[in-house]
Amino acid sequence: VKLHFAETYEEMTGPGMRVFSFKVADKEFKDFDLFVKAGGMQRAYIESVPVEITGGKLDITFTANVENPEINGIEIIPAAR
């Protein structure tokens, strides 16, 4: 799973202005600061998360810490067999 992020809201001008947590299957990412990860505004950041799907369901959840979470795309790539 690839999660695509970019800080696109012009009011978010520095670190700590949007911080959230998210979970992909059983892998948790706490206090995710998009501005820091991407290196600024309008810059793409992709978080790749290897997961194994069982039962045909993939859970992805987001939790706000400071402001609301933002995601720009979710890419699910099946493993080669």
C-alpha positions in Angstrom: 0.0 0.0 0.0 1.3 3.4 -0.9 -0.2 6.5 0.8 0.3 9.7 -1.2 0.5 12.9 0.8 1.1 16.6 0.1 0.3 19.7 2.2 -1.9 21.7 -0.1 -3.7 24.0 2.3 -2.1 27.4 2.1 -2.7 28.2 5.8 -0.4 25.3 6.9 2.9 27.2 6.6 5.1 25.3 9.1 5.8 22.2 11.2 3.3 21.2 13.8 0.3 22.8 12.1 -1.2 19.5 10.9 -0.3 16.4 12.9 -2.3 13.2 12.7 -1.9 9.5 13.2 -2.9 6.7 10.9 -3.0 2.9 10.8 -2.7 0.7 7.8 -3.8 -2.9 8.7 -1.7 -3.5 11.9 1.0 -0.9 11.2 0.5 2.3 13.2 2.1 5.7 12.4 1.8 8.2 15.3 2.2 11.9 15.3 2.7 12.2 11.5 3.7 15.7 10.6 3.1 16.0 6.9 5.0 19.3 6.6 8.1 17.8 8.1 7.9 14.5 6.2 7.4 16.2 2.8 9.9 19.0 3.5 7.4 21.8 3.1 4.3 22.8 1.3 3.2 21.5 -2.1 5.7 18.7 -1.9 4.8 15.1 -2.5 5.6 12.4 0.1 4.8 8.7 -0.3 4.6 6.3 2.6 5.0 2.7 1.5 3.5 0.2 3.9 3.9 -3.5 3.2 0.8 -5.4 4.4 -0.7 -8.8 4.1 -4.4 -8.9 3.4 -6.3 -11.7 5.1 -10.1 -12.0 4.8 -10.3 -9.8 1.8 -10.4 -6.5 3.8 -7.9 -3.7 4.3 -8.5 -1.3 7.1 -6.9 2.2 6.9 -7.9 4.7 9.7 -6.9 8.3 10.3 -7.0 10.1 13.7 -6.7 13.9 14.0 -4.2 15.3 16.6 -3.8 18.9 15.3 -6.2 19.9 12.6 -7.7 17.2 10.3 -5.8 14.5 8.5 -5.1 15.0 4.8 -4.4 12.3 2.2 -4.1 12.8 -1.5 -4.2 9.2 -2.8 -4.1 5.6 -1.8 -2.5 3.0 -4.1 -2.9 -0.7 -3.5 -0.4 -2.8 -5.4 -0.9 -6.6 -5.4 2.2 -8.7 -4.7 3.7 -10.5 -7.6 2.9 -14.2 -7.6 
